[in-house]
């Protein structure tokens, strides 16, 4: 599409390229045993394929059929929609601070026939403070800072049901940072999988 030497001085070529770039991207994948279809667009994270961190998280997260789940920073929805498929008697909330991501998550929920889903615009937990969850998951950005991380961890602990789990995947270079935060806020940390590029970890809320 973007080969070298394309002459964009021509109005016709410019319009054709604009149409190409603005057209939805479509693909299907199997995530944690669930086949899902996706429609995405440029500007969203990993729009042409499921990123390796998300795939690794989904391979290790445990979701029961009745769980209420949260996908924090959902993008176009691969984590939350996989959870929704695995929890047909439960419910999954997908939130993102990017309205484009929320819109594409909604479209993908409809595309896959998932009715047990809400897709909401929210800066972290701000718009969902009244909800409680059994499972929270997030593909945390590589440049998450200490303040934002602790905001997420403290809010997640407040909104997890007793015995609930927080799963995160991060670049492996942040694993010590995540471990320290988990232990300080939850009192526990379990590294589920450490790869060369990504690490998946879980914290569990106690009954206190």
C-alpha positions as CSV (number, residue, x, y, z in Angstrom):
1,X,0.0,0.0,0.0
2,X,2.8,2.4,0.9
3,X,5.4,1.4,-1.5
4,X,8.3,3.7,-2.3
5,X,8.0,5.9,-5.3
6,X,4.2,6.5,-5.1
7,X,3.4,9.9,-6.7
8,X,1.1,11.7,-4.3
9,X,1.1,14.9,-6.2
10,X,-1.9,13.6,-8.2
11,X,-5.3,14.3,-6.6
12,X,-6.5,10.9,-7.7
13,X,-3.7,9.1,-6.0
14,X,-4.1,11.2,-2.8
15,X,-7.8,10.3,-2.6
16,X,-7.1,6.6,-3.3
17,X,-4.5,6.5,-0.5
18,X,-6.9,8.3,1.9
19,X,-9.5,5.7,1.2
20,X,-7.1,2.9,1.8
21,X,-5.8,4.4,5.1
22,X,-9.3,5.1,6.4
23,X,-10.7,1.7,5.5
24,X,-11.3,-0.7,8.4
25,X,-8.8,-3.5,9.0
26,X,-10.3,-6.9,9.4
27,X,-8.9,-10.2,10.7
28,X,-9.8,-13.2,12.8
29,X,-7.8,-15.1,15.4
30,X,-8.1,-17.9,18.0
31,X,-7.4,-16.6,21.5
32,X,-7.3,-19.0,24.5
33,X,-9.3,-21.4,22.3
34,X,-12.0,-18.9,21.3
35,X,-12.3,-17.8,17.7
36,X,-13.0,-14.1,17.3
37,X,-13.3,-11.7,14.5
38,X,-12.0,-8.1,14.7
39,X,-12.4,-4.8,12.9
40,X,-9.8,-2.2,13.7
41,X,-8.2,1.0,12.4
42,X,-4.9,2.8,12.3
43,X,-4.2,4.6,15.6
44,X,-5.2,1.7,17.8
45,X,-2.6,-0.5,19.4
46,X,-1.5,-3.4,17.2
47,X,-4.3,-2.9,14.6
48,X,-3.3,-5.7,12.2
49,X,-2.8,-8.6,14.6
50,X,-3.1,-9.6,18.2
51,X,0.1,-8.5,20.0
52,X,2.3,-11.1,21.7
53,X,1.7,-9.7,25.2
54,X,-2.1,-9.9,24.9
55,X,-1.8,-13.5,23.6
56,X,0.5,-14.5,26.5
57,X,-1.9,-13.0,29.1
58,X,-4.9,-14.8,27.6
59,X,-3.0,-18.1,27.6
60,X,-2.6,-17.8,31.4
61,X,-5.6,-16.0,32.8
62,X,-8.3,-18.1,34.3
63,X,-12.0,-17.1,33.9
64,X,-15.0,-19.0,35.2
65,X,-18.3,-19.1,33.4
66,X,-20.0,-16.8,35.9
67,X,-17.2,-14.3,36.4
68,X,-17.7,-10.6,36.2
69,X,-14.6,-9.3,34.4
70,X,-12.9,-6.0,33.5
71,X,-10.6,-5.3,30.6
72,X,-8.7,-2.1,31.7
73,X,-7.4,-0.2,28.6
74,X,-9.3,-2.5,26.2
75,X,-8.1,-1.1,22.9
76,X,-10.4,-2.8,20.3
77,X,-11.3,-5.5,22.8
78,X,-9.3,-8.8,22.4
79,X,-8.9,-9.4,26.1
80,X,-12.4,-8.4,27.2
81,X,-14.2,-10.2,24.4
82,X,-12.3,-13.4,25.0
83,X,-13.3,-13.2,28.6
84,X,-16.9,-12.5,27.7
85,X,-16.9,-15.7,25.5
86,X,-15.4,-17.7,28.4
87,X,-17.9,-16.3,30.9
88,X,-21.3,-16.7,29.2
89,X,-23.2,-16.5,32.5
90,X,-21.1,-13.6,33.7
91,X,-20.4,-10.1,32.3
92,X,-17.4,-8.2,31.0
93,X,-16.8,-4.5,31.2
94,X,-14.3,-3.0,28.7
95,X,-13.0,0.5,29.3
96,X,-10.5,2.8,27.6
97,X,-9.8,6.5,27.7
98,X,-9.7,6.6,23.9
99,X,-13.2,7.0,22.4
100,X,-12.1,5.3,19.1
101,X,-11.0,2.2,21.0
102,X,-14.4,2.1,22.8
103,X,-16.3,2.4,19.5
104,X,-14.3,-0.4,17.9
105,X,-14.7,-2.6,21.0
106,X,-18.5,-2.1,20.7
107,X,-18.4,-3.0,17.1
108,X,-16.4,-6.1,17.8
109,X,-18.7,-7.2,20.5
110,X,-21.6,-7.0,18.1
111,X,-19.6,-8.6,15.3
112,X,-19.0,-11.6,17.6
113,X,-22.5,-11.8,19.0
114,X,-21.5,-11.0,22.5
115,X,-24.3,-9.5,24.5
116,X,-22.8,-9.9,28.0
117,X,-20.5,-6.9,27.4
118,X,-20.4,-3.1,28.2
119,X,-17.8,-0.9,26.4
120,X,-17.3,2.4,28.2
121,X,-15.2,5.5,27.9
122,X,-13.4,5.8,31.2
123,X,-10.0,7.1,32.4
124,X,-9.0,4.1,34.4
125,X,-11.8,3.2,36.9
126,X,-13.2,6.8,37.0
127,X,-16.6,5.9,35.4
128,X,-17.0,2.5,36.9
129,X,-16.4,3.1,40.6
130,X,-19.7,1.3,41.5
131,X,-18.8,-2.0,39.8
132,X,-17.2,-5.0,41.4
133,X,-15.2,-7.7,39.6
134,X,-13.9,-11.3,39.9
135,X,-11.2,-10.8,37.3
136,X,-9.5,-7.6,36.1
137,X,-6.9,-7.8,33.3
138,X,-4.7,-5.2,31.6
139,X,-2.0,-5.1,29.0
140,X,-0.1,-2.3,30.7
141,X,1.7,0.2,28.6
142,X,5.5,0.0,28.6
143,X,5.9,3.6,29.9
144,X,3.5,3.3,32.8
145,X,4.7,5.5,35.6
146,X,4.7,4.9,39.3
147,X,1.8,7.2,40.0
148,X,-0.4,5.7,37.3
149,X,0.5,2.1,38.2
150,X,-0.4,2.7,41.9
151,X,-3.6,4.4,40.9
152,X,-4.6,1.3,38.9
153,X,-3.5,-1.1,41.6
154,X,-5.3,0.6,44.5
155,X,-8.5,1.0,42.5
156,X,-8.3,-2.6,41.3
157,X,-8.0,-3.8,44.9
158,X,-11.0,-1.8,45.9
159,X,-13.1,-3.1,43.1
160,X,-12.2,-6.8,43.2
161,X,-14.4,-9.2,45.0
162,X,-12.7,-11.2,47.8
163,X,-10.7,-13.9,46.1
164,X,-10.7,-11.9,42.8
165,X,-7.6,-11.7,40.6
166,X,-5.7,-9.0,38.8
167,X,-3.8,-10.1,35.8
168,X,-1.3,-7.9,34.0
169,X,1.2,-8.4,31.2
170,X,4.1,-6.0,30.8
171,X,7.4,-5.9,29.1
172,X,9.7,-8.1,31.0
173,X,11.9,-5.2,31.9
174,X,9.1,-3.9,34.2
175,X,8.6,-7.2,36.1
176,X,10.4,-6.0,39.3
177,X,8.5,-2.8,39.3
178,X,5.2,-4.7,38.9
179,X,6.2,-7.2,41.6
180,X,6.9,-4.5,44.1
181,X,3.6,-2.8,43.4
182,X,1.6,-6.0,43.7
183,X,3.3,-6.9,47.0
184,X,2.8,-3.5,48.5
185,X,-0.9,-3.2,47.5
186,X,-2.1,-6.8,47.5
187,X,0.5,-8.5,49.7
188,X,1.1,-11.2,47.1
189,X,2.6,-11.7,43.6
190,X,2.7,-14.7,41.3
191,X,4.7,-14.7,38.1
192,X,2.8,-16.9,35.7
193,X,5.0,-16.7,32.7
194,X,8.2,-14.8,32.0
195,X,9.4,-14.7,28.4
196,X,12.1,-12.7,26.7
197,X,9.8,-9.8,25.9
198,X,6.7,-10.1,28.2
199,X,5.9,-11.2,31.7
200,X,2.4,-12.2,32.9
201,X,1.7,-11.8,36.6
202,X,-1.3,-12.1,38.9
203,X,-2.3,-10.7,42.3
204,X,-5.2,-12.0,44.4
205,X,-7.3,-10.0,46.8
206,X,-7.7,-11.5,50.2
207,X,-10.9,-11.6,52.3
208,X,-10.1,-8.5,54.4
